[in-house]
Amino acid sequence: MGAWCQTECFYTLSEEKIVNEEQTNQASQFLLALARRNARLYASRPAARAIIVTGSSAEGVSDFYSDLDMIIYYDTLPSQEELLASYRRNQGQERMLLREPSEEGTLETYQVHGVECQFVHTTVANWERDMATVLEQLDVTSPLQKAFGGLLEAVPLYGEPLIRGWQAKLKAYPDALAEAMVNHYLTFFPLWGLQERLAVRDATIWVHEMLVDIAQHLLGTLAGLNRCYYSPFQFKRLHRFAAQLELAPAHLADRLDAIFSMDMVSAAGQAEELVRETVTLVEQHMPQIDTSRVRRRLDWRESSWQPLPENET
């Protein structure tokens, strides 16, 4: 009976996995077809130079809640009147501007066939200037790094030679950027040094805030070490991101997930282990990085105080 139940459960879980994968493929294919339809509309504008679709649909991991992310690059930006006309031609509904239009471009969203479609409208010159702020000026905190990761996996829908050129440039991850990323993110609040205090404090929200900060700094350090683009801004798909990190603590994604369901003391201890392993990787593969400060923080432990006897106060 027990063996039969285990087999029955196994098949049930397998069938569920197959259904999820089929839904993912179906959703991604539908969104890509919709992206191509959208692209034909915007490519008809004379100033349009290139169009891409990014995000889950480009990566083939969409579901029926996913939106559609597209970027249209121009020689000169279209006017708001022209964008509104395109929205109407596309039979869009519920249009909103997600930020005020500027010389940098416009970010709008509207629904097409029930799917939320987000469109970034920018110029080739703006985009190439943005790339330079990270690749040449080493702006490691720029949320543009999220866009760079998206561009590397983007599907070109128009102007493919221009897109492929940008992708080649991003793949040539500069050594200086890798080192700057590690130097910036290799700093951690020593939560593990407060373990005795944590056991008696009602500090769940603060501890989770510190754990998020530690996790983001771990990922930023490892991104630099592995020459991957990373931004903590709206970070998602941890397991997919961790899978591309050749240099990383074992089972990184699972262990990061786990610290948010542990008790506070255990979570702090697990965070310490992950930081120790990451620091060791930095020392092995980027020996030019000074790790002495973070090593001192790893070994730090808070000391309690004792009241003096009454005759000494």
Kinemage of the C-alpha trace (Angstrom):
@kinemage 1
@onewidth
@group {chain A} dominant
@subgroup {mainchain}
@vectorlist {calphas} color= white
{ca met a 1} P 0.000 0.000 0.000
{ca gly a 2} L 2.801 2.398 0.935
{ca ala a 3} L 4.769 1.648 -2.234
{ca trp a 4} L 1.644 2.096 -4.345
{ca cys a 5} L 0.943 5.445 -2.697
{ca gln a 6} L 4.506 6.625 -3.306
{ca thr a 7} L 4.267 5.595 -6.964
{ca glu a 8} L 0.862 7.259 -7.324
{ca cys a 9} L 2.205 10.479 -5.762
{ca phe a 10} L 5.262 10.348 -8.003
{ca tyr a 11} L 3.153 10.207 -11.131
{ca thr a 12} L 0.884 12.951 -9.851
{ca leu a 13} L 3.851 15.264 -9.244
{ca ser a 14} L 5.383 14.346 -12.614
{ca glu a 15} L 2.127 15.063 -14.413
{ca glu a 16} L 1.849 18.391 -12.600
{ca lys a 17} L 5.391 19.291 -13.693
{ca ile a 18} L 4.567 18.390 -17.301
{ca val a 19} L 1.417 20.521 -17.189
{ca asn a 20} L 3.386 23.476 -15.781
{ca glu a 21} L 6.040 23.135 -18.479
{ca glu a 22} L 3.394 22.937 -21.190
{ca gln a 23} L 1.696 26.044 -19.835
{ca thr a 24} L 5.048 27.841 -19.700
{ca asn a 25} L 5.813 26.939 -23.318
{ca gln a 26} L 2.319 27.933 -24.416
{ca ala a 27} L 2.487 31.256 -22.555
{ca ser a 28} L 5.956 32.090 -23.895
{ca gln a 29} L 4.989 31.249 -27.464
{ca phe a 30} L 1.855 33.372 -27.256
{ca leu a 31} L 3.784 36.334 -25.831
{ca leu a 32} L 6.489 36.075 -28.497
{ca ala a 33} L 3.833 36.067 -31.215
{ca leu a 34} L 2.239 39.126 -29.613
{ca ala a 35} L 5.661 40.818 -29.408
{ca arg a 36} L 6.208 40.284 -33.134
{ca arg a 37} L 2.788 41.779 -33.829
{ca asn a 38} L 3.636 44.809 -31.696
{ca ala a 39} L 7.048 45.120 -33.338
{ca arg a 40} L 5.597 45.343 -36.833
{ca leu a 41} L 3.571 48.343 -35.747
{ca tyr a 42} L 6.481 50.270 -34.197
{ca ala a 43} L 9.009 49.250 -36.866
{ca ser a 44} L 6.899 51.103 -39.415
{ca arg a 45} L 8.045 54.414 -37.910
{ca pro a 46} L 10.910 55.898 -39.982
{ca ala a 47} L 13.036 56.729 -36.930
{ca ala a 48} L 12.867 53.196 -35.460
{ca arg a 49} L 16.252 51.458 -35.505
{ca ala a 50} L 15.804 48.296 -33.434
{ca ile a 51} L 13.232 46.438 -31.329
{ca ile a 52} L 13.724 43.684 -28.762
{ca val a 53} L 11.580 41.609 -26.434
{ca thr a 54} L 13.120 40.842 -23.048
{ca gly a 55} L 12.178 39.154 -19.802
{ca ser a 56} L 10.406 35.861 -19.262
{ca ser a 57} L 8.991 35.597 -22.777
{ca ala a 58} L 12.462 35.956 -24.329
{ca glu a 59} L 13.840 33.391 -21.875
{ca gly a 60} L 10.963 30.973 -22.446
{ca val a 61} L 9.820 30.915 -18.815
{ca ser a 62} L 6.556 32.858 -18.985
{ca asp a 63} L 3.277 31.884 -17.373
{ca phe a 64} L -0.257 33.182 -17.767
{ca tyr a 65} L 0.434 36.032 -15.325
{ca ser a 66} L 3.510 37.302 -17.190
{ca asp a 67} L 3.641 40.675 -18.858
{ca leu a 68} L 5.451 41.517 -22.076
{ca asp a 69} L 8.588 43.697 -21.980
{ca met a 70} L 9.736 45.424 -25.156
{ca ile a 71} L 12.276 48.132 -25.958
{ca ile a 72} L 12.129 50.238 -29.104
{ca tyr a 73} L 15.262 52.180 -30.080
{ca tyr a 74} L 15.027 55.254 -32.331
{ca asp a 75} L 17.238 57.829 -33.973
{ca thr a 76} L 14.900 60.474 -32.546
{ca leu a 77} L 12.149 59.916 -30.006
{ca pro a 78} L 8.545 59.917 -31.206
{ca ser a 79} L 6.252 62.574 -29.813
{ca gln a 80} L 3.615 61.714 -27.224
{ca glu a 81} L 0.977 62.249 -29.914
{ca glu a 82} L 2.701 59.676 -32.129
{ca leu a 83} L 2.901 57.179 -29.264
{ca leu a 84} L -0.772 57.696 -28.506
{ca ala a 85} L -1.598 57.066 -32.166
{ca ser a 86} L 0.412 53.817 -32.078
{ca tyr a 87} L -1.448 52.758 -28.945
{ca arg a 88} L -4.766 53.239 -30.712
{ca arg a 89} L -3.600 51.449 -33.860
{ca asn a 90} L -2.516 48.546 -31.649
{ca gln a 91} L -6.032 48.377 -30.171
{ca gly a 92} L -4.534 48.932 -26.733
{ca gln a 93} L -6.459 49.477 -23.534
{ca glu a 94} L -5.754 51.162 -20.187
{ca arg a 95} L -2.642 53.067 -21.227
{ca met a 96} L -0.472 54.520 -18.446
{ca leu a 97} L 2.864 56.300 -18.360
{ca leu a 98} L 5.126 54.630 -15.786
{ca arg a 99} L 7.397 57.668 -15.644
{ca glu a 100} L 7.275 61.180 -16.960
{ca pro a 101} L 8.494 61.479 -20.575
{ca ser a 102} L 11.931 63.055 -20.879
{ca glu a 103} L 14.882 63.337 -23.194
{ca glu a 104} L 15.863 59.864 -21.979
{ca gly a 105} L 12.658 58.386 -23.350
{ca thr a 106} L 9.188 57.199 -22.406
{ca leu a 107} L 8.027 54.146 -20.457
{ca glu a 108} L 4.413 53.253 -21.113
{ca thr a 109} L 2.209 50.263 -20.431
{ca tyr a 110} L -1.082 49.149 -21.895
{ca gln a 111} L -3.011 45.959 -22.449
{ca val a 112} L -3.236 44.100 -25.741
{ca his a 113} L -5.541 41.058 -25.791
{ca gly a 114} L -5.551 41.079 -21.996
{ca val a 115} L -1.739 41.058 -21.720
{ca glu a 116} L 0.036 43.949 -20.012
{ca cys a 117} L 2.643 45.208 -22.464
{ca gln a 118} L 5.411 47.501 -21.234
{ca phe a 119} L 7.201 49.546 -23.864
{ca val a 120} L 10.429 51.445 -23.328
{ca his a 121} L 10.996 54.074 -26.017
{ca thr a 122} L 14.539 55.418 -26.101
{ca thr a 123} L 17.215 56.462 -28.579
{ca val a 124} L 20.273 54.604 -29.746
{ca ala a 125} L 22.418 57.459 -28.431
{ca asn a 126} L 20.810 57.310 -24.961
{ca trp a 127} L 21.250 53.559 -24.735
{ca glu a 128} L 24.894 53.625 -25.786
{ca arg a 129} L 25.559 56.397 -23.278
{ca asp a 130} L 23.887 54.281 -20.580
{ca met a 131} L 26.090 51.321 -21.499
{ca ala a 132} L 29.168 53.502 -21.135
{ca thr a 133} L 28.206 54.583 -17.601
{ca val a 134} L 28.558 50.969 -16.466
{ca leu a 135} L 31.149 49.465 -18.814
{ca glu a 136} L 33.515 52.450 -18.854
{ca gln a 137} L 32.624 54.620 -15.852
{ca leu a 138} L 32.044 51.543 -13.643
{ca asp a 139} L 28.734 52.585 -12.120
{ca val a 140} L 28.189 49.361 -10.173
{ca thr a 141} L 24.952 50.503 -8.494
{ca ser a 142} L 23.105 51.335 -11.700
{ca pro a 143} L 19.795 49.458 -12.146
{ca leu a 144} L 20.746 49.417 -15.832
{ca gln a 145} L 22.645 46.236 -15.076
{ca lys a 146} L 19.247 44.530 -14.885
{ca ala a 147} L 18.565 45.788 -18.405
{ca phe a 148} L 21.970 44.560 -19.584
{ca gly a 149} L 21.218 41.048 -18.381
{ca gly a 150} L 17.894 41.275 -20.176
{ca leu a 151} L 19.527 42.446 -23.397
{ca leu a 152} L 21.919 39.505 -23.395
{ca glu a 153} L 18.940 37.126 -23.480
{ca ala a 154} L 16.689 39.352 -25.562
{ca val a 155} L 15.110 38.283 -28.846
{ca pro a 156} L 15.772 40.837 -31.621
{ca leu a 157} L 12.607 41.579 -33.577
{ca tyr a 158} L 13.925 44.414 -35.746
{ca gly a 159} L 17.387 45.834 -36.420
{ca glu a 160} L 19.150 42.619 -35.458
{ca pro a 161} L 22.710 43.694 -36.482
{ca leu a 162} L 22.579 46.632 -34.051
{ca ile a 163} L 21.317 44.404 -31.228
{ca arg a 164} L 23.937 41.723 -31.869
{ca gly a 165} L 26.643 44.372 -31.726
{ca trp a 166} L 25.452 45.533 -28.318
{ca gln a 167} L 25.239 41.954 -27.069
{ca ala a 168} L 28.830 41.305 -28.153
{ca lys a 169} L 29.970 44.403 -26.289
{ca leu a 170} L 28.166 43.334 -23.108
{ca lys a 171} L 29.598 39.821 -23.296
{ca ala a 172} L 33.103 41.322 -23.179
{ca tyr a 173} L 32.659 42.037 -19.447
{ca pro a 174} L 35.482 44.410 -18.416
{ca asp a 175} L 37.943 43.214 -15.759
{ca ala a 176} L 37.756 46.647 -14.134
{ca leu a 177} L 33.982 46.316 -13.731
{ca ala a 178} L 34.340 42.849 -12.196
{ca glu a 179} L 36.793 44.155 -9.610
{ca ala a 180} L 34.668 47.238 -8.905
{ca met a 181} L 31.602 45.043 -8.308
{ca val a 182} L 33.445 42.865 -5.804
{ca asn a 183} L 34.934 45.851 -3.995
{ca his a 184} L 31.515 47.484 -3.707
{ca tyr a 185} L 29.484 44.472 -2.578
{ca leu a 186} L 32.063 42.714 -0.383
{ca thr a 187} L 30.745 44.280 2.805
{ca phe a 188} L 28.281 42.700 5.210
{ca phe a 189} L 26.541 43.626 8.444
{ca pro a 190} L 27.814 40.995 10.953
{ca leu a 191} L 24.407 39.682 11.992
{ca trp a 192} L 26.030 36.439 13.128
{ca gly a 193} L 27.871 38.353 15.842
{ca leu a 194} L 24.564 39.165 17.523
{ca gln a 195} L 23.277 35.620 17.866
{ca glu a 196} L 22.902 35.667 21.656
{ca arg a 197} L 21.047 38.964 21.515
{ca leu a 198} L 18.825 37.785 18.661
{ca ala a 199} L 17.632 34.853 20.741
{ca val a 200} L 15.913 37.204 23.191
{ca arg a 201} L 14.896 40.080 20.914
{ca asp a 202} L 11.573 40.622 19.164
{ca ala a 203} L 13.345 41.685 15.973
{ca thr a 204} L 11.959 39.545 13.171
{ca ile a 205} L 11.415 42.358 10.669
{ca trp a 206} L 14.832 43.935 11.274
{ca val a 207} L 16.598 40.565 11.048
{ca his a 208} L 14.905 39.819 7.722
{ca glu a 209} L 15.891 43.271 6.481
{ca met a 210} L 19.522 42.481 7.325
{ca leu a 211} L 19.236 39.041 5.718
{ca val a 212} L 17.965 40.619 2.495
{ca asp a 213} L 20.895 43.043 2.540
{ca ile a 214} L 23.368 40.193 3.121
{ca ala a 215} L 21.796 38.153 0.298
{ca gln a 216} L 21.969 41.087 -2.117
{ca his a 217} L 25.611 41.751 -1.265
{ca leu a 218} L 26.456 38.070 -1.670
{ca leu a 219} L 24.866 38.046 -5.114
{ca gly a 220} L 26.579 41.289 -6.107
{ca thr a 221} L 29.973 39.973 -5.014
{ca leu a 222} L 29.473 36.696 -6.858
{ca ala a 223} L 28.175 38.522 -9.938
{ca gly a 224} L 31.424 40.476 -10.139
{ca leu a 225} L 33.473 37.356 -9.510
{ca asn a 226} L 31.647 35.561 -12.339
{ca arg a 227} L 31.408 38.613 -14.617
{ca cys a 228} L 27.615 38.679 -14.645
{ca tyr a 229} L 25.379 41.748 -14.664
{ca tyr a 230} L 23.416 42.200 -11.456
{ca ser a 231} L 21.191 44.740 -9.780
{ca pro a 232} L 19.189 44.277 -6.576
{ca phe a 233} L 16.408 46.329 -8.198
{ca gln a 234} L 13.329 44.061 -8.432
{ca phe a 235} L 15.588 41.004 -8.369
{ca lys a 236} L 13.739 37.818 -9.354
{ca arg a 237} L 14.486 34.262 -10.511
{ca leu a 238} L 17.186 33.558 -7.951
{ca his a 239} L 17.662 29.942 -9.006
{ca arg a 240} L 18.036 30.849 -12.678
{ca phe a 241} L 20.575 33.549 -11.824
{ca ala a 242} L 22.542 31.309 -9.453
{ca ala a 243} L 22.737 28.555 -12.069
{ca gln a 244} L 24.989 30.733 -14.255
{ca leu a 245} L 27.490 31.359 -11.432
{ca glu a 246} L 30.352 28.902 -11.862
{ca leu a 247} L 32.122 30.331 -8.813
{ca ala a 248} L 29.658 30.204 -5.916
{ca pro a 249} L 28.985 28.380 -2.632
{ca ala a 250} L 27.387 24.985 -3.190
{ca his a 251} L 23.568 25.010 -3.400
{ca leu a 252} L 23.609 28.806 -3.207
{ca ala a 253} L 19.992 29.456 -4.238
{ca asp a 254} L 18.521 26.789 -1.963
{ca arg a 255} L 20.536 28.038 1.001
{ca leu a 256} L 19.534 31.652 0.397
{ca asp a 257} L 15.894 30.627 0.186
{ca ala a 258} L 16.224 28.639 3.402
{ca ile a 259} L 17.520 31.458 5.595
{ca phe a 260} L 14.168 33.229 5.324
{ca ser a 261} L 12.304 30.289 6.860
{ca met a 262} L 14.779 29.514 9.675
{ca asp a 263} L 14.708 30.839 13.200
{ca met a 264} L 16.731 34.032 13.593
{ca val a 265} L 19.786 32.456 15.213
{ca ser a 266} L 20.045 29.660 12.621
{ca ala a 267} L 19.528 32.124 9.767
{ca ala a 268} L 22.361 34.324 11.033
{ca gly a 269} L 24.617 31.281 11.232
{ca gln a 270} L 23.762 30.184 7.697
{ca ala a 271} L 24.394 33.711 6.426
{ca glu a 272} L 27.822 33.645 8.072
{ca glu a 273} L 28.692 30.370 6.356
{ca leu a 274} L 27.689 31.733 2.956
{ca val a 275} L 29.750 34.872 3.488
{ca arg a 276} L 32.788 32.852 4.606
{ca glu a 277} L 32.607 30.651 1.526
{ca thr a 278} L 32.191 33.664 -0.739
{ca val a 279} L 35.158 35.475 0.810
{ca thr a 280} L 37.283 32.361 0.270
{ca leu a 281} L 36.280 32.328 -3.415
{ca val a 282} L 37.255 35.986 -3.762
{ca glu a 283} L 40.641 35.305 -2.172
{ca gln a 284} L 41.231 32.386 -4.533
{ca his a 285} L 40.148 34.043 -7.765
{ca met a 286} L 40.706 37.775 -7.121
{ca pro a 287} L 43.703 37.878 -4.805
{ca gln a 288} L 44.153 41.592 -5.510
{ca ile a 289} L 40.992 42.328 -3.465
{ca asp a 290} L 41.635 43.245 0.176
{ca thr a 291} L 39.435 40.969 2.302
{ca ser a 292} L 40.941 41.837 5.692
{ca arg a 293} L 38.058 44.055 6.798
{ca val a 294} L 35.340 41.534 5.971
{ca arg a 295} L 37.412 38.796 7.647
{ca arg a 296} L 37.472 40.840 10.858
{ca arg a 297} L 33.709 41.251 10.708
{ca leu a 298} L 33.284 37.513 10.247
{ca asp a 299} L 35.128 36.857 13.484
{ca trp a 300} L 33.401 39.604 15.461
{ca arg a 301} L 31.103 38.642 18.325
{ca glu a 302} L 29.186 41.010 20.565
{ca ser a 303} L 30.113 40.903 24.258
{ca ser a 304} L 27.559 41.392 26.971
{ca trp a 305} L 28.231 43.696 29.897
{ca gln a 306} L 27.752 43.065 33.576
{ca pro a 307} L 26.614 45.598 36.172
{ca leu a 308} L 29.192 46.689 38.709
{ca pro a 309} L 28.642 45.796 42.372
{ca glu a 310} L 26.714 48.487 44.224
{ca asn a 311} L 29.785 49.608 46.201
{ca glu a 312} L 31.633 50.299 42.904
{ca thr a 313} L 28.959 52.378 41.176
